[in-house]
Amino acid sequence: MPQEVEVWYIIPSIRREFAIIMSKKGMPQKFIAEKLGITEAAVSQYIKNKRAHKIKFNQKTKKEIVVSVNRMLKNSHVITETQHICNLLKQTLSICQFHHIYDHDLPKDCKLCMVK
């Protein structure tokens, strides 16, 4: 199912990018965990590249992730920013590419990335 790929691979990969950027900005893991709504152990695993490392985002998406992190640090909510990145991936057809990699039974009439 397309939703499973998004939940299992894409959203954790976005959180991983958020965590890495925050860590590079010098923020403690406890703060990152609180901001992202995950455990410190998960943050540690993301930073060590031991979780959610399968998805490779393009440069446009990586730049937009930095913008999202900056908005989160100014009180935007992580769910809002994650949805923003997912929508960007749908608009650029990137999510479809990830589905084809991880979901061999993708429906032929899938309209997931038909967002204009």
N, C-alpha and C positions, 0 to 999 in steps of 0.2 A: 504494500500500500504506500502511496506517495507520502501520506502523513507520517508514517513510521520512519521513513528515511529522513524527513525533516526533523523529527523529534530525536532520533537516535544518532544522527550524524551532523546535521547542519546546525541546529541550535547549540549543541555542546561545542562545536567548532567556533561559533560566534562568541560564546562565553569564554572560551580559551583565549581568543584574540583580545577580548576585553581585559582579561586577567593579565596577559603578558604586557599589554600597553600600560596598564596601571602599575604593574611591577616595575617597568622601565622608568616610570615617572617617580619611583621611589616610595610608593605607598606600601604600608605593611600588609601582610597577607590577611590579617584579621579585618582590616578596613575593606580590602578587596572582597573578602567573603561576605561581609555585611552588605556591601553595595550590590553585589551580584546575587545575593540570596542563596549562596551555596556554602559548603563547609570549607574550613581552612585546608583540610586534607585535599579537597578537590582543587582548590587554588594551587596548592603545592604540586599536585600532579599535572595540572595544566602548564605551569611554569617550567616543570622538568620535561615537558613534551612526552609525557607518558599516557595521556588521555586525549581523545578527540583530535588526533593529528592527521587524520586521513584526508580531510577537505583542504584543498589548496585554493585560496581566494585570489582573484586577480587584483591588480594594483588599484583599480577604481574602487573596488569593494574595500580593500585595506584602508584606503584614504577615508572612505565614508565611515568605517569602523572607528577610526581615530576621532572623527567629528562626533560620532555617537558617544564615545567615551568622554569627550570634553563636555557634552551636554549632560551626561549622567553625573559628572562631577559638579555640575551646577544645578543639581536637583531633578533632572529628568529621570524617569523610572526605567530600570533595566528592561522590563517587559516591553515598554514602548519602543526603546531603541533596538531591541532584538527584532521586533515586528518590522521596524523600519528597514533593517538590514535584510530580513527575509523578503520583504516587498521589493527591494532593490534587486535581489537575486532572481526573483520571479520575473521582473521587468526586463532583465538582461538575458533571460533564458538560462541562467547559470544553474538554477535549481533543477531544471530538466536534465542538464548534463550530469548532475550528481545522481539523479534518479536512475539514469541509464547505467551509471557505474555500479550502483548499489542495489538496484531493484530490477532484476532481469524480466519480471513480469509486469512492467509498466503498461497500464491500459493504453491501447492505440488511440483512443479518443480523449485522452487526458487533457483537460483544459486548465491545469494548474498554472502554466506559464502564459496563458493567453491574456494576462492583465496588460492593458495598454495605458 
